């Protein structure tokens, strides 16, 4: 049975569906949830934004915290608890590093098929594909489309 479930959260509908799935599984398995938000600072250059870089990163951190708090509230409404992790960098690398970290003891990753990044969606879930290929734990990929679509 799986004991620690990692759920990458980015505010997308696929991530929200993954969270719902993770909550259901955590209830059934009496598992712990770990919610992760990766702030993708790789898309910005301090030189390109000049003095506005700090403000952009601050805004991204605030948005990240809001996304995680909403997700945590959904977990708590289900009678469960969740650990929250926020890290900055490439989302796909952060997810894999977190999943593979021995101190995290993650044994299952539950994530959405695609995220919020429009370019990544054009590549058909490049982050998800990377995680499936490189994460040591098993990965469950959740779709936000209805089964009959």
C-alpha positions in Angstrom: 0.0 0.0 0.0 1.2 3.5 -0.8 1.9 5.7 2.3 3.2 9.1 1.0 1.6 10.6 -2.1 3.2 13.6 -3.9 0.8 15.8 -5.7 2.3 18.6 -7.9 -0.2 21.5 -7.8 -0.1 24.4 -10.4 -3.7 25.6 -10.3 -4.7 23.9 -13.6 -7.9 21.8 -14.0 -5.8 18.7 -14.4 -3.9 19.4 -11.2 -7.2 19.9 -9.4 -8.5 16.5 -10.7 -5.2 14.9 -9.6 -5.7 16.4 -6.1 -9.3 14.9 -6.0 -7.9 11.5 -7.0 -5.1 11.8 -4.4 -7.6 12.7 -1.7 -9.8 9.7 -2.5 -6.7 7.4 -2.5 -5.3 8.8 0.7 -8.6 8.2 2.5 -8.7 4.6 1.3 -5.0 3.9 2.0 -4.6 6.1 5.1 -1.8 7.8 3.3 -0.1 11.1 3.8 -0.4 13.8 1.2 2.5 16.1 0.1 1.5 19.0 -2.1 4.2 20.6 -4.2 4.2 23.8 -6.1 7.1 24.6 -8.4 7.6 28.3 -9.2 8.9 28.3 -12.7 11.5 31.0 -12.5 13.3 29.6 -15.5 11.0 31.5 -17.8 12.4 34.9 -16.6 15.7 36.5 -16.7 16.8 39.1 -14.1 18.5 41.0 -17.0 15.3 40.9 -19.1 13.1 42.3 -16.4 15.6 44.7 -14.9 14.4 46.1 -11.6 11.1 44.4 -11.9 12.5 40.9 -11.5 12.1 40.9 -7.7 8.5 42.1 -8.0 7.7 39.4 -10.5 9.2 36.6 -8.4 7.4 38.0 -5.3 4.1 37.9 -7.2 4.8 34.3 -8.3 5.5 33.3 -4.7 2.3 34.9 -3.5 0.3 33.1 -6.3 2.0 29.8 -5.3 1.1 30.2 -1.7 -2.5 31.0 -2.7 -2.7 27.9 -4.9 -1.3 25.6 -2.2 -3.6 27.1 0.5 -6.7 26.4 -1.6 -5.5 22.9 -2.2 -4.7 22.4 1.5 -8.2 23.6 2.4 -9.7 20.9 0.0 -7.5 18.3 1.8 -8.6 19.4 5.2 -12.3 19.5 4.2 -11.9 15.8 3.4 -10.6 15.2 6.9 -6.9 14.8 5.9 -3.7 16.7 6.4 -1.1 17.7 3.9 2.5 18.9 4.0 3.2 21.8 1.7 6.4 22.3 -0.4 7.3 25.3 -2.5 10.4 25.3 -4.6 11.8 27.5 -7.4 13.2 26.2 -10.7 12.2 24.0 -13.5 8.9 22.3 -12.5 9.7 18.9 -14.1 13.1 18.8 -12.4 11.7 19.9 -9.0 9.0 17.3 -9.1 11.5 14.5 -9.9 14.0 15.7 -7.3 11.2 15.8 -4.7 9.8 12.4 -5.7 13.3 10.8 -5.6 14.5 12.4 -2.4 15.1 9.7 0.2 14.1 12.0 3.1 10.7 12.7 1.4 9.9 9.0 1.3 7.4 9.5 -1.6 6.1 6.2 -3.0 3.5 7.5 -5.5 3.2 10.7 -7.6 -0.3 11.7 -8.7 -0.3 14.5 -11.3 -2.3 16.1 -14.0 -1.8 15.2 -17.7 -1.0 18.9 -18.6 -0.4 22.0 -16.6 -1.0 25.8 -17.0 1.9 26.5 -19.3 0.4 27.0 -22.9 3.7 26.1 -24.6 4.1 22.9 -22.5 0.5 21.9 -23.5 1.5 22.1 -27.2 4.2 19.6 -26.4 1.6 17.3 -24.9 2.4 17.2 -21.2 6.2 17.6 -21.4 6.5 17.9 -17.7 4.3 14.9 -17.1 6.3 12.9 -19.6 9.6 13.9 -18.0 8.3 12.9 -14.5 7.0 9.5 -15.8 10.5 8.9 -17.4 12.6 10.0 -14.4 10.8 9.6 -11.1 11.7 6.5 -9.1 8.2 6.1 -7.5 5.2 5.1 -9.6 3.3 7.9 -11.3 -0.4 8.2 -11.8 -1.5 10.6 -14.6 -4.9 12.1 -14.2 -7.0 13.7 -17.0 -9.6 16.4 -16.5 -11.7 15.3 -19.4 -14.8 13.2 -18.8 -14.4 9.4 -19.5 -16.8 9.6 -22.4 -15.1 12.6 -24.2 
